[in-house]
């Protein structure tokens, strides 16, 4: 059982609203946090907006054929599902759950944990 408690933030009225931009990667605001959302194989993912290595904007990167988000600065790759660095440098990209609901698209931010101070 997942004991994590989330505050859910609406980031769009629908998936269609997100798709209107035509971008696979987009930067969005959830509460006071800037996040990057990514679409890969009809699944939405959310992660920190900045690369943990040098602060590159993840929304300006790309998603590779294996479903990794790639930073535009130094091409560090991260799993969209778990945030683990897949190109060997040892960094971790914070990920967040996304829920598609009848009333919109929501991102969950954990309450009361170490990651809350990251924006």
C-alpha positions as CSV (number, residue, x, y, z in Angstrom):
1,X,0.0,0.0,0.0
2,X,1.3,3.4,-1.0
3,X,1.4,5.6,2.2
4,X,2.4,8.8,0.3
5,X,-0.1,11.6,0.6
6,X,-0.4,13.9,-2.4
7,X,-1.9,17.3,-3.1
8,X,-3.4,17.1,-6.6
9,X,-3.1,20.1,-8.9
10,X,-5.1,20.6,-12.0
11,X,-2.7,21.4,-14.9
12,X,-5.2,21.2,-17.8
13,X,-8.9,20.8,-18.5
14,X,-8.3,17.7,-20.6
15,X,-5.6,15.8,-22.5
16,X,-6.8,17.5,-25.7
17,X,-5.9,20.8,-24.1
18,X,-2.3,19.6,-23.5
19,X,-2.1,18.1,-27.0
20,X,-3.1,21.4,-28.7
21,X,0.4,22.8,-28.2
22,X,1.7,20.0,-30.4
23,X,4.7,19.5,-28.0
24,X,5.7,16.2,-26.5
25,X,7.4,18.1,-23.7
26,X,5.9,21.1,-21.9
27,X,6.6,23.0,-18.8
28,X,3.6,23.5,-16.4
29,X,3.0,25.0,-13.0
30,X,1.5,22.8,-10.2
31,X,1.0,24.8,-7.1
32,X,4.3,26.6,-6.6
33,X,6.4,24.1,-8.5
34,X,7.5,24.2,-12.2
35,X,7.3,20.7,-13.7
36,X,7.9,19.2,-17.1
37,X,5.3,16.9,-18.5
38,X,6.0,14.4,-21.3
39,X,3.9,12.3,-23.6
40,X,5.3,8.9,-24.5
41,X,3.3,6.2,-26.2
42,X,0.0,7.8,-25.2
43,X,1.0,8.0,-21.5
44,X,1.6,11.2,-19.6
45,X,4.6,11.6,-17.2
46,X,5.7,14.5,-14.9
47,X,9.1,15.3,-13.6
48,X,11.1,18.2,-12.3
49,X,11.5,21.1,-14.7
50,X,15.2,21.4,-14.3
51,X,17.9,18.8,-14.9
52,X,19.7,17.8,-11.6
53,X,23.1,18.0,-13.3
54,X,23.3,21.6,-14.6
55,X,19.8,23.0,-14.4
56,X,18.8,22.6,-18.1
57,X,15.2,23.0,-18.9
58,X,13.8,19.4,-19.4
59,X,11.0,20.8,-21.6
60,X,13.6,21.9,-24.1
61,X,15.0,18.4,-24.4
62,X,13.4,15.4,-26.0
63,X,12.1,11.9,-25.4
64,X,14.2,9.2,-27.0
65,X,12.9,6.0,-28.6
66,X,13.2,4.1,-25.3
67,X,11.1,6.6,-23.4
68,X,13.8,8.4,-21.6
69,X,13.7,12.2,-21.2
70,X,17.0,13.7,-22.4
71,X,18.4,17.0,-21.1
72,X,19.2,19.5,-23.8
73,X,22.5,20.7,-22.2
74,X,24.6,17.6,-21.8
75,X,22.2,14.8,-23.1
76,X,21.9,13.1,-19.7
77,X,19.0,10.6,-19.9
78,X,16.4,9.8,-17.3
79,X,13.7,7.2,-17.0
80,X,10.3,8.9,-17.3
81,X,8.8,6.2,-15.0
82,X,11.3,6.3,-12.1
83,X,13.6,9.3,-12.7
84,X,16.7,7.2,-12.6
85,X,19.6,8.4,-14.7
86,X,20.1,5.9,-17.5
87,X,23.3,7.2,-19.1
88,X,25.5,6.4,-16.2
89,X,26.2,9.7,-14.4
90,X,24.3,8.8,-11.2
91,X,21.8,11.7,-11.1
92,X,18.1,11.3,-10.2
93,X,15.3,13.4,-11.7
94,X,12.3,13.7,-9.4
95,X,9.1,12.3,-10.9
96,X,5.4,13.0,-10.0
97,X,2.2,11.0,-10.6
98,X,-0.3,12.2,-13.2
99,X,-4.0,11.3,-13.2
100,X,-6.4,11.8,-16.1
101,X,-9.8,12.4,-14.6
102,X,-13.2,13.4,-16.1
103,X,-12.7,17.0,-14.9
104,X,-9.1,17.4,-16.1
105,X,-5.4,16.4,-15.9
106,X,-3.9,16.4,-12.4
107,X,-0.3,16.1,-11.0
108,X,0.3,14.9,-7.5
109,X,2.9,16.6,-5.2
110,X,3.9,14.8,-2.1
111,X,3.1,16.4,1.2
112,X,5.6,16.8,4.0
113,X,8.7,15.3,2.5
114,X,12.2,16.4,1.7
115,X,11.4,17.0,-2.0
116,X,8.8,19.8,-1.2
117,X,11.5,22.4,-1.0
118,X,12.6,21.8,-4.6
119,X,10.8,24.0,-7.1
